[in-house]
């Protein structure tokens, strides 16, 4: 289809009209002026009506001089959908084709506008006259202002960035105290059963330490109105209130020996610093707790606004009769009055509710937030509440006017807004959470004798020794250990590279994929001569001798568990099997539901020969198989046991022996790269579901089926790890969310 010309045209589609020249859009009679970027995006899709416009073309057209982040592109597409009142799940206008691009759905009728008047027909001449007159007026105005002392008029808003601090501890709280940004965190004190709070003044680069006679929780509640910071003891028997007086004075410490009900959750500290907002009864009721008197306010005495919020929470909980939705409630008290803002969110809804006073029975404003609310803060005057959403956008709620203002941050990624420091001034943080490769001393391998098996020896509290091998800020994943070194994938934006780090820590790039590449799996043959894997759902083979890449097109919608046929044997005596390095085995799934589309392509383990390009089915309904040579040292001498490890597509594994030894059954985790076999053992990585808990390595004896676990010093790991073939080392991918860059940005332009 040829590209449509939009010059001097009105595009009509469904209930919409778009002036292709001016960018004015009318949807169901509601008119608006589109942002230039959104106007350009819609014009591009309309020009290619009925055709798929690739992501690459969109980026080159809209950002010819730079490469935007995926978040920036997604945010722009969402703005276009919002302008069209389109639903991303059931689109009527813009359809997103994953990994490919965008499609404009409705037919477009292009018409020329009505007859033009004289000044429209001579627009260039009129424009020149207008520019000349305007220039003269501006020159006159400039001359007047220069001599009246107004020298700053006419400066366009420019984003100014000031790097304030880098935090390397995700337990740090950051607060705007006495007009200065301070970092606050808890550390263990030198004295037994004591804690100390560190208060770091970022601008002066100075610290204060306050020692407390008891272990403290690592969470703070701050009252901007009273300059009061609250922290609770771990045993929850009392609170400590730190009141910040004048900027140069020492803070005042008060202790409140009181405890809250066990089913309560602290939400916020009010502007006086004496009352706690709490959630009660499994998050279905809002209450208040008086710190001074150690009293939970009775429901009959609660302000009407809190009773109203509790009713709204109950209504959200009653919307689903079968299951409680993912209900979340947050409260931000005003720094100058009893006003407050509440964010109620569930899986399907997020709203911002503003009460001018806790005594009000009806909210002053209630707005729906399509992208949720992530973090928020009041300014010091209490007339603006600024927050970030799940799209890393910066938005301000003008309290008196009851409206939202979106700030243009010029692509600056915002993870959290820390402080509102002026009309166009914010302190923000940007979490640099990137996957890193980490090596661990693997103590399980130190024990080879089954008779020494003792569950108490390897208790879960005995953590592994962690050695970080790479501190570069980049995505690193899919590690693969061999005798020569470590292979891994570095993912950056939409590109990916295969890297190799030898045993002397010398690193080199083996191959870089084209744009928009996402590597999902990686494996190395036993001779370090070939790499196989999956990139963008395609099987590939990289020859390490020539660095030549070969893509293998297979007619299966889903591939996984890639391995060389040499991996079917862990026995060194069988390492010279014929054509081991030229055969690739993989699990093929005909569709996402795990059912075969026809009798010729059942789900199961397949083999592909690189030389002949032949595909053959090895086992139906099987994901992986490994031939085992297990040595049992518990009997007199060493008994050799030949066995076959089989992982079925229901994620249950078994070891069947050639002898009369009973088979071993193992429950496996539902993942691809989270298990490895070494020696007599199967190792599985169990990522933590609770971010406060560490991940675990589970070791299962393939001779006896007995298991033992060991915790790792990581709170957030991915499902990829590799064991060194001859040492007691393992390498895994963890997501280090510990580096947060605090930045002050000024001069933001506003979009209303």
Secondary structure, DSSP 8 states (H G I E B T S, - for coil): ------TTEEEEETTEEEETTT-EEEETTEEEE--HHHHHHHHHHHHTTTSEEEHHHHHHHH-TTS---HHHHHHHHHHHHHHHT--STT-SSEEEETTTEEEE-S--EEEE-----HHHHTHHHHHHHHHHHHHHHHHHHHHHHHTTT-TTTT-----EEEEEEEE--TT-EEEEETTEEEEEEEEE-SSTT-EEEEEEETTTTEEEEEEESS-EEEEEEEETTTTEEEEEETTSS-EEEEE--STTS--EEEEE-----TT-EEEEE-TTSSEEEEEETTTTEEEEEETTTTEE--GGGS-HHHHHHHHHHHHHHHT-SSS----EEEEEE-SSSS-EEEEEE-SS-EEEEEES-TT-SS-SEEEE-TT---EEEEBTTSSEEEEE-TTS-EEEEETTTTEEEEEE-TT---SEEEEEEETTEEEEEEE--EEEEEEEE-GGGG---GGG--TTTT-TTS---EEE----SSEEEEEEE-SSEEEEEEEETTEEEEEEEETT--EEEEEE--SS--EEEEEE-TTS-EEEEEETTEEEEEETTTTEEEEE--S-SEEEEEEEGGGGB--GGGTT-TTGGGEEEEEEESSTTS--SSTTS-SEEEEEETTT--EEEEEETEEEEEEEEEEE-SSSS-EEEEEEEEEETTSEEEEEESSS---EEEE--S-SSSEEEETTEEEEEE--SSTTS--EEEEEETTT--EEEEE-S-SSEEEEEEE-SSSSEEEEEEEE---EEEEEEE--EEE-
